[in-house]
Amino acid sequence: MAIVKPVLAANWKMNKGPAATAEFFADFLARHQPADDRTLVFFPPALSFAAAREATAGRPDIRLGVQNIHWERSGAFTGEISAPMAAEAGAEFVLVGHSERRHLFGETSEETARKVAAALAAGLVPVLCVGETLDERRAGRAEATVREQLDAVLGTYPADRTDSLVIAYEPVWAIGTGETATPQDAAAMHAAIRAQLAEAFGAERAAEVPVLYGGSVKPDNVAELLAAANVDGVLVGGASLDPSGHAAICAPG
């Protein structure tokens, strides 16, 4: 299924068990009417994925992803799930390179690239997260940091699969802090990301890749962020846990 912009993605992180997931969708789906002019993706915890799939059966406008995968297809990797497992369970998308995976769990850019390759091989769409810390921004290295993170993946990414890639720019200093990059800040970084995609794949293929903004996205700032140049959607964290608030975020502009 095609990825229609804007992309409105919800990362629940380690929140909502199966019962809470079912309750959320019962409320959210009553508020949000199907629309074919946007793509809605939810990333529930792995143990709540089946509940999310059951709750959204019959709503093809709601698409699901997993928050993490291992790059191997199978093996002695206790606690991990593979890309083929996620695809078999019904996932279409997977978050890769999220700042919490990089900074809390020590995941490297090399590992991120391996996960992207595994996702593609299994037919999943990787949502590649990139972003700088506050120290990197203050040091004037925001764009350089993001470029390095993208380089690790784009150097080996197949040019004929740009329709199966999503980039999410998430300034680390804005995640869960209440701080938000200004629309101008977001537009500037997204323009740099778009230019790097064009360097790698050419302008036409680069235009296929949605570039999302993530970092304290809320109902009261989403419209301004989506109106910024080169912002093709949002990756929502805490605000997506409330069905009323997230329905407001996902409502047609």
LINGIBEL-V354562 format. One record per residue. N is the residue number from 1. RES is the residue in three letters. SS is DSSP state (a for helix, b for strand, c for the rest). PSI is psi in degrees with one decimal (999 if undefined). BURIAL is + if it has 16 or more other ideal C-beta (glycine too) atoms within 10 Angstrom, else -. Layout:
<<N & RES & SS & PSI & BURIAL> <N & RES & SS & PSI & BURIAL>>
//
This chain:
<<1 & MET & c & 137.9 & -> <2 & ALA & c & 154.7 & -> <3 & ILE & c & 109.6 & +> <4 & VAL & c & 130.6 & -> <5 & LYS & c & 144.6 & +> <6 & PRO & c & 154.0 & +> <7 & VAL & b & 124.6 & +> <8 & LEU & b & 100.9 & +> <9 & ALA & b & 141.5 & +> <10 & ALA & b & 117.1 & +> <11 & ASN & b & 107.9 & +> <12 & TRP & c & -9.9 & +> <13 & LYS & c & -139.9 & +> <14 & MET & c & 63.4 & -> <15 & ASN & c & 147.5 & +> <16 & LYS & c & 107.7 & +> <17 & GLY & c & -175.8 & -> <18 & PRO & a & -43.2 & +> <19 & ALA & a & -44.8 & -> <20 & ALA & a & -32.5 & -> <21 & THR & a & -45.6 & +> <22 & ALA & a & -41.0 & +> <23 & GLU & a & -42.4 & -> <24 & PHE & a & -51.7 & +> <25 & PHE & a & -30.8 & +> <26 & ALA & a & -39.5 & -> <27 & ASP & a & -49.7 & -> <28 & PHE & a & -46.1 & +> <29 & LEU & a & -25.7 & +> <30 & ALA & a & -24.7 & -> <31 & ARG & a & -31.9 & -> <32 & HIS & c & 118.3 & +> <33 & GLN & c & 145.3 & -> <34 & PRO & c & 140.1 & -> <35 & ALA & c & 138.6 & -> <36 & ASP & c & 10.6 & -> <37 & ASP & c & 19.2 & -> <38 & ARG & c & 161.1 & +> <39 & THR & b & 121.5 & +> <40 & LEU & b & 127.2 & +> <41 & VAL & b & 134.8 & +> <42 & PHE & b & 137.9 & +> <43 & PHE & b & 84.2 & +> <44 & PRO & c & 166.6 & +> <45 & PRO & c & 155.3 & +> <46 & ALA & a & -40.5 & +> <47 & LEU & a & -12.0 & -> <48 & SER & a & 1.5 & +> <49 & PHE & a & -44.5 & +> <50 & ALA & a & -39.0 & -> <51 & ALA & a & -39.2 & +> <52 & ALA & a & -41.6 & +> <53 & ARG & a & -42.9 & +> <54 & GLU & a & -41.3 & -> <55 & ALA & a & -27.0 & +> <56 & THR & c & 7.7 & +> <57 & ALA & c & 134.7 & -> <58 & GLY & c & -0.1 & -> <59 & ARG & c & 80.4 & -> <60 & PRO & c & -12.2 & -> <61 & ASP & c & -14.3 & +> <62 & ILE & b & 120.6 & +> <63 & ARG & b & 150.6 & +> <64 & LEU & b & 151.0 & +> <65 & GLY & b & 171.5 & +> <66 & VAL & b & 158.8 & +> <67 & GLN & c & -13.4 & +> <68 & ASN & c & 152.6 & +> <69 & ILE & c & 163.5 & +> <70 & HIS & b & 156.1 & +> <71 & TRP & c & -17.2 & +> <72 & GLU & c & 152.6 & -> <73 & ARG & c & -30.9 & -> <74 & SER & c & 171.6 & -> <75 & GLY & c & -171.5 & -> <76 & ALA & c & 73.1 & -> <77 & PHE & c & 76.1 & -> <78 & THR & c & 130.4 & -> <79 & GLY & c & -6.3 & -> <80 & GLU & c & 161.6 & -> <81 & ILE & c & 148.4 & +> <82 & SER & b & 163.2 & +> <83 & ALA & a & -43.9 & +> <84 & PRO & a & -36.1 & +> <85 & MET & a & -44.7 & +> <86 & ALA & a & -42.9 & +> <87 & ALA & a & -41.9 & +> <88 & GLU & a & -33.7 & -> <89 & ALA & a & -12.8 & -> <90 & GLY & c & 5.8 & +> <91 & ALA & c & 144.7 & +> <92 & GLU & c & -25.2 & +> <93 & PHE & b & 161.9 & +> <94 & VAL & b & 135.8 & +> <95 & LEU & b & 134.7 & +> <96 & VAL & b & 133.0 & +> <97 & GLY & c & 17.5 & +> <98 & HIS & c & 145.9 & +> <99 & SER & a & -32.1 & +> <100 & GLU & a & -33.0 & +> <101 & ARG & a & -39.2 & +> <102 & ARG & a & -47.5 & +> <103 & HIS & a & -33.2 & -> <104 & LEU & a & -30.3 & -> <105 & PHE & c & 3.4 & -> <106 & GLY & c & 23.7 & -> <107 & GLU & c & 137.1 & +> <108 & THR & c & 165.7 & -> <109 & SER & a & -32.0 & +> <110 & GLU & a & -43.0 & -> <111 & GLU & a & -38.5 & +> <112 & THR & a & -45.0 & +> <113 & ALA & a & -38.2 & +> <114 & ARG & a & -36.3 & +> <115 & LYS & a & -39.0 & +> <116 & VAL & a & -45.2 & +> <117 & ALA & a & -40.7 & +> <118 & ALA & a & -39.8 & +> <119 & ALA & a & -48.6 & +> <120 & LEU & a & -42.2 & +> <121 & ALA & a & -28.1 & -> <122 & ALA & c & 0.1 & +> <123 & GLY & c & 16.0 & -> <124 & LEU & c & 153.1 & +> <125 & VAL & b & 114.2 & +> <126 & PRO & b & 132.3 & +> <127 & VAL & b & 98.3 & +> <128 & LEU & b & 116.6 & +> <129 & CYS & b & 133.7 & +> <130 & VAL & b & 155.0 & +> <131 & GLY & c & 160.6 & +> <132 & GLU & c & 155.9 & +> <133 & THR & c & 171.1 & +> <134 & LEU & a & -40.8 & -> <135 & ASP & a & -40.6 & -> <136 & GLU & a & -37.5 & +> <137 & ARG & a & -45.4 & +> <138 & ARG & a & -28.8 & -> <139 & ALA & c & 2.5 & -> <140 & GLY & c & 21.2 & -> <141 & ARG & c & 19.4 & -> <142 & ALA & a & -54.4 & +> <143 & GLU & a & -36.9 & +> <144 & ALA & a & -39.4 & -> <145 & THR & a & -46.4 & +> <146 & VAL & a & -40.0 & +> <147 & ARG & a & -43.3 & +> <148 & GLU & a & -41.0 & -> <149 & GLN & a & -39.3 & +> <150 & LEU & a & -40.9 & +> <151 & ASP & a & -37.3 & -> <152 & ALA & a & -26.2 & +> <153 & VAL & a & -45.8 & +> <154 & LEU & a & -25.9 & +> <155 & GLY & c & -27.7 & -> <156 & THR & c & 6.5 & -> <157 & TYR & c & 132.3 & +> <158 & PRO & c & 128.5 & -> <159 & ALA & a & -23.6 & -> <160 & ASP & a & 8.8 & -> <161 & ARG & a & 23.9 & -> <162 & THR & a & -18.1 & +> <163 & ASP & a & 0.1 & -> <164 & SER & a & 35.2 & +> <165 & LEU & b & 137.9 & +> <166 & VAL & b & 137.6 & +> <167 & ILE & b & 136.5 & +> <168 & ALA & b & 116.0 & +> <169 & TYR & b & 118.6 & +> <170 & GLU & c & 97.0 & +> <171 & PRO & c & 120.2 & +> <172 & VAL & a & -34.6 & +> <173 & TRP & a & -10.9 & +> <174 & ALA & a & -0.2 & +> <175 & ILE & c & 114.9 & +> <176 & GLY & c & 12.5 & -> <177 & THR & c & -13.3 & -> <178 & GLY & c & -13.8 & -> <179 & GLU & c & 141.6 & -> <180 & THR & c & 136.9 & +> <181 & ALA & c & 143.3 & +> <182 & THR & c & 157.5 & -> <183 & PRO & a & -33.0 & +> <184 & GLN & a & -41.6 & -> <185 & ASP & a & -45.9 & +> <186 & ALA & a & -44.7 & +> <187 & ALA & a & -39.8 & +> <188 & ALA & a & -45.5 & +> <189 & MET & a & -39.5 & +> <190 & HIS & a & -34.6 & +> <191 & ALA & a & -40.0 & +> <192 & ALA & a & -40.0 & +> <193 & ILE & a & -43.5 & +> <194 & ARG & a & -39.6 & +> <195 & ALA & a & -39.0 & -> <196 & GLN & a & -37.7 & +> <197 & LEU & a & -39.9 & +> <198 & ALA & a & -37.7 & -> <199 & GLU & a & -38.6 & -> <200 & ALA & a & -37.9 & +> <201 & PHE & a & -7.7 & +> <202 & GLY & c & 154.9 & -> <203 & ALA & a & -39.8 & -> <204 & GLU & a & -46.5 & -> <205 & ARG & a & -34.4 & +> <206 & ALA & a & -34.7 & +> <207 & ALA & c & -19.4 & -> <208 & GLU & c & -22.0 & -> <209 & VAL & c & 115.6 & +> <210 & PRO & b & 136.5 & +> <211 & VAL & b & 114.5 & +> <212 & LEU & b & 158.0 & +> <213 & TYR & b & 134.3 & +> <214 & GLY & b & 133.7 & +> <215 & GLY & c & 92.0 & +> <216 & SER & c & 44.3 & +> <217 & VAL & c & 132.7 & +> <218 & LYS & c & 167.4 & +> <219 & PRO & c & -31.3 & +> <220 & ASP & c & -4.4 & -> <221 & ASN & c & -4.5 & +> <222 & VAL & a & -38.4 & +> <223 & ALA & a & -42.5 & -> <224 & GLU & a & -39.1 & -> <225 & LEU & a & -43.4 & +> <226 & LEU & a & -22.7 & +> <227 & ALA & a & -12.6 & -> <228 & ALA & c & 149.0 & +> <229 & ALA & c & 138.4 & -> <230 & ASN & c & 9.7 & +> <231 & VAL & c & 110.5 & +> <232 & ASP & c & 7.8 & +> <233 & GLY & b & -171.9 & +> <234 & VAL & b & 150.9 & +> <235 & LEU & b & 110.1 & +> <236 & VAL & b & 135.4 & +> <237 & GLY & c & -106.5 & +> <238 & GLY & a & -37.1 & +> <239 & ALA & a & -18.5 & +> <240 & SER & a & -6.0 & +> <241 & LEU & a & -16.6 & +> <242 & ASP & c & 119.7 & -> <243 & PRO & a & -35.9 & +> <244 & SER & a & -48.2 & -> <245 & GLY & a & -40.3 & +> <246 & HIS & a & -31.7 & +> <247 & ALA & a & -36.5 & +> <248 & ALA & a & -39.1 & +> <249 & ILE & a & -37.9 & +> <250 & CYS & a & -6.2 & +> <251 & ALA & c & 146.3 & +> <252 & PRO & c & 141.4 & -> <253 & GLY & c & 999 & ->>
//
